[in-house]
């Protein structure tokens, strides 16, 4: 329905002063499905790796290749990559990394998990990690740590693979929970505001936020290199807890 005063599109779960349990059940079922697909698809590690690679290439082109945000507005899956390839960074080392990431993505050679820092093991330091690496303007710090990790691997006599730090936004939320809803005796509000009256909704939102993880991704499956990455990251980010153990380690 559309509220005539505010113009908001909303779901009406009130009828003659009573709560429509059938409407609430359907809404919760939609949110359940969204959570299921997020857990199994949207935040699957392969999808995360692909997102990290695309993000790195786009950000590099924007920061160092002369690409403007407006250049991306009309791009499709097919036209995006030629536009990015036309805007490499000017300095050779970054350009080589930029081109390598594009080639890996095009050939479906996705980066692999080297370290994983899930929320359940890093709840107390999540804010600090996001502020350090992923807040606006923190691209340089993330790049510095990636470069320090690469240098440390080379110092151990290993061939450093490309490495990326990546995580989703800290305030992950079920987007559908922003849908406006009216309950008996209440104004029209986003569904997320009714967690006290719809316990399952609060549970789903909490579970969705708990999917958050910080990743270190690397272009290798060599156990020796993965071990070295975990050791170096323990020194570079000692406050964070890595729980990932790749096969063979």
N, C-alpha and C positions, 0 to 999 in steps of 0.2 A: 504494500500500500504506500501511498505518498501522503505525507503530512502536509496539509494545506497551509499551515502557518510557516513552518521552517523549510518546506520543500524537500525534506528528507525522505528517501525511500526506506521503508522499514517493514519488518515482519511483525504482524500483530498476533501476540499470543494471549490476548485477553478477549473474553467474550462474556458479556453480561456480568462483569465483575469477577469472573472465574478464570483460572489459569487453564489454557488449552494444553494439556499434557501431550497430546498427539503432535502438536506443532513443535514443542520442545524436544520430543523424541526424534523428530525428523532433523531438526537442527543439529542435535548432538551426533546423529548418524553421519551427517555431512562432515562434521569436524573430525569424527573418527576416521573417515575415509581419507581426509586431507592428511591427518597425522600418519596413517598407514603408508601413503605414498611418499610422504616426506622421509620417513624412516627407511623405506625400502628402495626408493628411487632418487628423490631430490638430494638426499645427503648420503647416498652411497659413495664409497671412497673413489670409485672411478669417475663419477659425476663431479665430485669435489676436485679431483685432479684436473679434469678438463676445464672446469671453471677457473681454477687457479692459473692455468696456462693462458687462457683467453684474457683474463684480467691483467696478467703480467704484460702481454703483448700490447693490449689497448693502452694501459697506463704508460708504458714506455713510449709509444707513439705520441701520446698526448703531451707528455712531459719533455721529451727530447727529440721528437721527430717532426714537430711542426704541425701535427694533426690537431684540428679544433673539434670540440664537442659537436658543433653543428655539422661537421663532415660525417658524423655517424648517424644522424637522425633518420636518413632514408635508406640505410643499408639493410640488406637481407643477409641470410646465411651465405648466399652465393657471392654477394658483392663486398662483404665485409673484409675478407682476407686480401683481395687485391688492393683495397684502400689502405690497409695496414702495411702491407709490403711496400707500398709507395712512400712510407714515412718512417724509415729506419732512423735510429739515433746516429749522430754524426761521428762519434768516437768509436774506433774499431772494436774494442772489447765488448762494449754494450751491443754494437750492431751484430757481432757474431752470436751472442747469446740470444738476441732478438730473432735472428733468422733461424737459429737452431730450434727455438721453441715453436716457431711457425711450422717448420718442417716436421717436427715430432707430432704436432697436432694433426697436420694434414695426413700423415701416414698412420695415425692412430697409435703412436708410441707414447702413451700417456706416462707421466711421472708416477712413481710408486711411493707408497708410504714408507718413510724412514722413521719418523717419530710421530706419536699422536698424544695430545694433551687434552683429554676429555674434561668436561665440566665437573663430573663427579669427583675427580682427583685434584681439581684445580679451582674449586669454587672460591677460595679465599684470595686467589691471585688473578682471577679472570679479568677484573677491571684493570689491573695494572698491566697485564699482557696486552689487552686491546688498546689501552692508552699508549703503550710503548710502540706497538708495531702497526696498528690499524686505524688509529685516530687520524682525522684529516691533517695532512702535513707530515705524517710520520713515515712516508715512503723512504726517506733517506736512512732512517734508522733500520728499517727492515732490510734495505739493500746493504747496509753496513754489516749487519749480522750474517747475511747470506755470503758476503765477500769474505768475512772472517772465517766462516765455516769452510769455504772453498780453500782459503789459504792454509788452514790447519790440516786439511786432508792432503794437500800437496806437500806440506811439511813432514807428513808421515810417509812420504814416498808413494802415495796413492794417486791415481788419476781422478781428479775431482769431476763428478757428474754435475749437470745443472741442478741447482737446489732452489726451492721456493718455500717461503713461509706463507701460510694461508689460513684464514678462518672466516666463517660467516659473521654477520653482524652480532654484537653481543645481545641486543634486544630482539632476539628471534621471537616471532609470534605467529600464531595462526592468523593469516590475513582475514579469513572468513569471520574470525571473532570480532572484527571491527564492524560487521553488519549491524545495522540498527534494529533494535528490538523494543517492543512495548510489552510489559508485564502488568497485571492488575495492580493498580495503585501506584504505578511508577511512571515517570516521564519517559520519552523515547531516548534510549541511550545505546551505545555500542554493546554488543553481547558480552564483551569482556568485563563490563561493569557489573554483571549479574552473577559473578562467581560465587557469591555467598548464597544465592538462591538456587543456583544450578551447579551443585558440587562437581558433577562430571566435567563441566566446562572448565572449571579451575584446574582439575586434574590434567585435562588435555593440554591446557596452556603451559602448565608446569612441565609436563613430559616433553612438549615441543621444545621449550627452551633448554631442556636437558640434553638435547641432541647436539648442542654446541661442542665443537672440538677445534683446537689449534693443531694444524698439521705442519710437519716438515716433509716436503715431497722431493724426491730425487730421481734422476734419470738413470737408475741402476737397480739391479737385483743382486749384486755381489754382496754376500754376507759380510765380508771383511770391510767393505766400504760402509755398509749400513751400520755395522758395529761402531765404526769410527765416527760416523755422523752422530750417533746417540751419545757417545762419550764427549764429543766436542760440544754438543748442545747442552749437556749437563753442566759444562763449565761456563758457557755463554749465557744460559738462562737457568741458573741454579735453583731459582724459586719454583720452577714448574716441574711437574711430575709426568714423565713419559711412561705410558703403560704398554706401548706397542712392542711386540716381539715377532719380527718377521720369521717366516719359515727358514729353517737352517741355522737359526741363532739360538 
